[in-house]
C-alpha cells in the first residue's frame, strides 16, 4: 500500500519509523519480484542482437534501444502475456487495424494508436511518435508494432531512436535490416536516413493527446482510398511494374501494402460486423489477393504476368462487391 494512502494515528516516532520500514520493505520486494520475472535483457533482447527473436504470440521482435523493442502485432492473449512477462508497460501500434485494447488493459498495459503508411510518415507524425515513446518509456519498456513487425514498426523505431539521440541514422538502418525491412520500401528508409536529433526542448513546448484507438474517418473514405490505390497500381502496371517516370512518388510495393492495410482495417470495423457474410467474404478475398501482390512485389524479379493477374483478381473482387452492395452512411448494405 502506498504510504500516501495510509491513515493512522501514532504516538511516538519509533512506531512511525517501524511502519515506514515495513512499508518500504514490502515495496522494495514487490519491485524486485517484478524486475526478476520481467526482464527484456534476460530474454536475450539486446541492441547488439543480429537477428529477431520470437516469443509465444510475438514474432520478429528486435531491440532498438534499452527498454524499446519493435515487432509484429501480438497474437491474441498469448502475445499480450508475453509482453507482460517482458515487462512492457506501453504498446504503440503504427498499424491501421484496430488494436486489441482490452487485452492490453487487462494486464495493466497502455495502448497508443498512431498509424503510419508504407510510403513513410511526415514530420508531424514523427514528433507525435517521439513524444509518445520518450514519455512512455519512463513508466517501463515500450513495444511498437505494425502488422508483420518488419517494415513500418522498424522504420518508426529507427526514426525515433535517431530523433531522441539514442543512436545514429546509420545504426538505426542496420537495426531495420535486422528486422527484415525490405529495401523496396524506400520511403520508410528515407524517413530514418533523413532523421536528425531533436533540438533540446523541442518536444517540451508541445501538447499531445493520444488515443488507444485511432478512428478512420469513415467506411466511405476507406473505399475511396482503395479505389485510388487501384488506380495508382494500374499506372504502375502500365509502367512495367516500376515507378512511373511521371509519378516518382509511386512505389509499387508501398501501394500494394497500402491496399492490403486498407482491406484489413475495413474488415475489422465494428460497424460492419453485422453485414452479410458474402460482403465479408469478398472483403477477405480482396485482402488476401492484395497481400499476395505485395509479397510478389517484394520478391526478386517478379513475373509481370502474374502481377497483372493478381491485380485483376483484386479489381474483380471490388467489382463483385460493388455489384451487390452500396455504401450508405459509411456502412455497406445490400441493395
FENTA-V781844 format. One record per helix or strand. SS is the DSSP state (a for helix, b for strand). FROM is the first residue (numbers start at 1). TO is the last residue. Records with the same first field share a line. If there is no record, write none. Layout:
# FENTA-V781844
SS=FROM-TO + FROM-TO
This chain:
# FENTA-V781844
a=3-5 + 13-37 + 41-43 + 76-85 + 101-105 + 123-139 + 152-163 + 169-179 + 186-193 + 219-238 + 252-267 + 270-272 + 277-298 + 304-324
b=53-55 + 58-65 + 68-71 + 90-93 + 110-113 + 117-117 + 120-120 + 142-145 + 325-328 + 331-334
